[in-house]
Each structure stands twice: as C-alpha cells, then as structure tokens.
Amino acid sequence: MSDSNIFDRADALMRRNRPFVADPADEQAAAAEDVQMPELNDVVDPNAPGTPAKPVDAIADAIEYHLRAELEARFKPVPEAIETHIRSWLSEALPQIVRAELDVVGDRIAQQALAELRNELMPLLHDLIEHPRPSAPVAPQDEPPAL
C-alpha cells in the first residue's frame, strides 16, 4: 500500500468524522503557503555512547538513588532482628512442635500395633489355647547357662 493511499484514506476518515475539516480549496491555499520543512534522515541510536541522557532517565536515576538510600537506612537493623526472632523461635517453639508431632506419631504406631496384635496374634493365641499342641520335651541341663 503506498503512502499517498494511506494519507488519502486518513483524510477521508477525518472528513467523515469531523464536519469542520477544511474543504479541498482551503487545503490547496494552505499548501501554497507552506514553508519548506527540513527532512530528518539520520537514524540516532538512543543507547549509543555519547548520546545525552534523557531528562526522564536522570530523574529515574535520582529517584532510584534516594529510594535505595532510604530503604537501606530503614531496613538495616532488620536482618539482626530477624536473626534474633528465628533463634528464639528455634529454641522455644520448634521443640514443642516436634514433641507434639512425635506424640501423634507414637500414638499412631501404638494404635497400629494394637490393631495388628488383635488381627494376627489373637486368633493364633486363641487357637493354641483351644487346641494345645504337644511340645517337645526339654532336655535337662547339667549346668545352668553362664551369664
């Protein structure tokens, strides 16, 4: 699409939406009075060395510097305070948490052991009591075992 076609379409759009746009006769008179505008053809890289810093960049750098200084001053004692609280928590709260969890685990182990005892050993013991098996005779020992 050519540039003139784009400009023609933009002009048509402006005329359609703005009733006060000058008519073509006024545009031709204004074009005759136009002063020659210089064309800028050089491409400037904003990141190139030697390019002057934008005022916005200077302001942003100043804000960052002051903000960083204020935050460092405000939060400088925080790491020491955090360390103190962590040490205190580790020595006071953590042992209580570990004891409570170990109590829960111990109770769970006891319940599981009791359940397995009831399910596996009780029928075996009941069977042995109801139907005793002859046991092998124990040979008398001459000497008591050494301790």
MIKOLDO-707865 format. One line per 4 residues: number of its first residue (from 1); their letters; for each residue x, y, z of N, C-alpha, C. Coordinates in steps of 0.1 Angstrom, whole numbers. Atoms other than C-alpha are relative to their C-alpha. Layout:
BEGIN
NUM	A	X,Y,Z,X,Y,Z,X,Y,Z  ...
This chain:
BEGIN
1	MSDS	9,-11,0,0,0,0,9,12,0  -8,-11,1,15,33,-10,-3,11,11  2,-10,-11,19,63,14,-11,9,-4  11,-9,4,-4,85,-7,-14,-6,3
5	NIFD	12,7,-2,-31,59,-5,-4,0,15  3,0,-14,-28,57,33,-4,14,4  4,-13,-4,-29,95,36,-14,4,-5  14,-2,6,-60,96,13,-11,-6,9
9	RADA	10,7,-9,-78,71,35,-1,7,13  0,-7,-13,-68,90,67,-8,13,-2  7,-13,3,-81,123,51,-15,-3,-1  14,3,1,-114,106,42,-6,-4,13
13	LMRR	5,4,-13,-118,92,77,-2,13,8  2,-12,-7,-112,126,92,-12,9,-5  11,-8,5,-137,143,69,-13,-6,4  13,7,-3,-163,117,77,-3,2,15
17	NRPF	3,-1,-15,-159,121,115,1,14,5  -1,-14,-5,-152,158,117,-6,10,-11  6,-9,10,-175,182,99,7,13,-2  -6,-13,1,-153,212,105,13,0,-8
21	VADP	-12,1,8,-124,199,84,-1,9,-12  0,-9,11,-114,224,58,-3,-7,-13  3,6,13,-126,218,23,12,0,-9  -12,1,8,-101,210,-5,5,13,-5
25	ADEQ	-5,-13,5,-100,246,-18,9,6,11  -8,-6,-11,-87,257,17,13,-7,1  -12,8,-1,-62,229,17,10,4,-10  -10,-4,10,-47,239,-16,6,14,2
29	AAAA	-5,-13,-4,-44,275,-4,11,-1,11  -9,2,-11,-27,263,27,13,-6,-5  -11,7,6,-4,241,7,9,9,-7  -8,-10,7,8,270,-14,8,9,10
33	EDVQ	-7,-8,-9,17,289,17,10,-8,9  -9,8,-8,36,260,33,14,4,-1  -15,-3,-1,71,267,44,7,-13,-2  -7,13,2,96,241,34,5,-5,13
37	MPEL	-5,7,-13,102,217,63,12,-8,-3  -12,9,2,136,201,67,-4,-14,2  2,15,-2,137,163,64,11,-5,9  -10,6,-9,155,144,91,1,-15,-5
41	NDVV	-3,13,5,171,113,76,9,-8,8  -10,8,-8,197,104,102,-8,-8,11  6,9,-10,189,75,125,9,1,12  -7,-2,-12,200,81,160,-3,-12,10
45	DPNA	1,11,-10,207,52,184,0,6,14  1,-7,-14,195,63,219,9,-7,10  -9,6,-9,218,38,235,15,1,-3  -14,-2,4,250,49,217,7,8,10
49	PGTP	-8,-8,-10,278,62,238,1,15,-5  0,-14,4,279,100,238,-13,6,-2  13,-5,2,242,103,234,-4,6,14  3,-6,-13,230,127,261,-12,-7,6
53	AKPV	11,7,-8,208,111,288,-13,8,-1  13,-7,0,172,119,286,-3,5,14  4,-5,-14,158,140,315,-7,-10,8  7,10,-7,135,112,324,9,-10,6
57	DAIA	-10,10,-5,165,88,328,7,6,12  -7,-7,-11,182,114,351,-9,0,12  9,0,-11,151,117,372,-2,-14,6  2,13,-5,146,80,374,13,-5,8
61	DAIE	-12,3,-7,183,76,384,0,6,14  0,-7,-13,179,102,412,-10,-6,9  10,6,-9,147,86,425,5,-13,5  -5,13,-4,163,52,425,11,1,11
65	YHLR	-11,-2,-10,194,65,444,-6,4,13  6,-5,-13,173,83,471,-9,-11,6  8,10,-5,149,54,474,8,-12,6  -9,10,-5,177,29,477,6,4,14
69	AELE	-6,-5,-12,194,50,504,-10,0,12  11,0,-10,161,54,523,-3,-14,5  4,14,-4,153,17,522,12,-7,8  -11,6,-8,188,7,533,1,5,14
73	ARFK	0,-6,-13,186,31,562,-11,-6,9  12,5,-7,152,19,572,1,-15,4  0,15,-3,158,-19,569,14,-5,4  -14,4,-4,195,-20,580,-1,-9,13
77	PVPE	1,8,-12,185,-33,615,-8,-13,-1  10,11,2,160,-58,601,7,-14,0  -6,13,-1,184,-87,595,4,-5,14  -3,3,-14,196,-86,631,-12,-4,7
81	AIET	13,3,-6,160,-86,643,-5,-13,-4  5,13,6,151,-114,620,8,-12,6  -8,11,-5,180,-135,632,-3,-3,15  3,2,-14,171,-129,669,-13,-7,1
85	HIRS	13,7,-1,135,-139,663,1,-15,-5  -1,14,5,145,-170,643,7,-9,11  -7,8,-11,169,-181,671,-9,-3,11  10,1,-11,142,-175,697,-10,-11,-3
89	WLSE	10,10,5,117,-195,677,5,-14,0  -6,13,1,141,-223,671,2,-6,14  -2,5,-13,148,-226,708,-12,-2,8  12,1,-8,113,-222,721,-12,-8,-7
93	ALPQ	12,6,6,86,-231,696,3,-13,-7  -3,12,8,103,-257,674,0,-13,9  0,13,-8,109,-283,703,-15,-4,4  14,3,-4,72,-280,713,-7,-6,-12
97	IVRA	6,6,12,61,-287,677,5,-14,-3  -6,13,2,85,-316,674,-6,-10,10  6,9,-10,72,-331,707,-14,-4,-3  14,3,4,36,-328,696,-1,-9,-12
101	ELDV	0,9,11,43,-344,663,4,-14,3  -4,13,-4,62,-372,679,-10,-7,8  11,6,-7,33,-378,703,-10,-6,-9  10,5,10,10,-381,673,5,-12,-6
105	VGDR	-5,12,7,33,-405,656,1,-12,9  -1,10,-10,38,-425,688,-14,-6,2  14,5,-2,0,-428,693,-4,-8,-12  3,7,12,-4,-438,657,7,-14,-1
109	IAQQ	-7,13,0,22,-466,660,-6,-9,10  6,8,-10,7,-478,692,-14,-6,-5  13,5,5,-28,-480,676,2,-10,-11  -2,10,11,-15,-498,645,6,-13,6
113	ALAE	-5,13,-6,5,-523,667,-11,-7,7  11,7,-7,-26,-530,688,-10,-6,-10  9,6,10,-47,-535,657,5,-12,-6  -6,12,6,-23,-559,642,1,-11,10
117	LRNE	0,10,-10,-20,-577,675,-13,-7,1  13,6,-1,-57,-582,676,-3,-8,-13  3,6,13,-59,-592,639,8,-13,-2  -8,11,3,-30,-616,638,3,-9,12
121	LMPL	-4,9,-11,-19,-628,672,-11,-6,8  11,5,-8,-52,-631,690,-6,-13,-6  5,13,5,-66,-658,666,10,-11,2  -11,10,-2,-32,-676,668,0,-5,15
125	LHDL	0,4,-14,-32,-675,706,-13,-7,4  13,7,-3,-69,-685,708,1,-14,-5  -1,14,6,-62,-715,685,10,-8,9  -9,7,-8,-32,-725,707,-6,-4,14
129	IEHP	6,3,-13,-53,-723,739,-11,-11,-2  10,10,2,-82,-743,724,5,-13,-4  -6,12,5,-60,-769,707,14,0,4  -14,0,-4,-28,-773,727,8,-11,-8
133	RPSA	-9,10,7,0,-790,708,10,-5,9  -10,5,-9,23,-813,725,14,6,-3  -13,-7,2,56,-796,730,11,-10,1  -12,9,0,90,-813,725,5,1,15
137	PVAP	-5,0,-14,104,-824,759,14,7,0  -12,-8,-1,131,-802,771,10,-8,8  -11,8,-6,164,-820,779,5,7,13  -5,-7,-11,176,-813,814,15,3,-2
141	QDEP	-14,-5,2,208,-794,815,7,-2,13  -8,3,-12,236,-804,839,4,13,6  -5,-13,-5,249,-769,842,-9,11,-3  8,-12,4,230,-737,844,8,8,-11
145	PAL	-7,-8,10,238,-714,815,7,11,7  -8,-11,-5,265,-689,821,-6,13,-4  5,-13,3,255,-654,824,11,9,-4
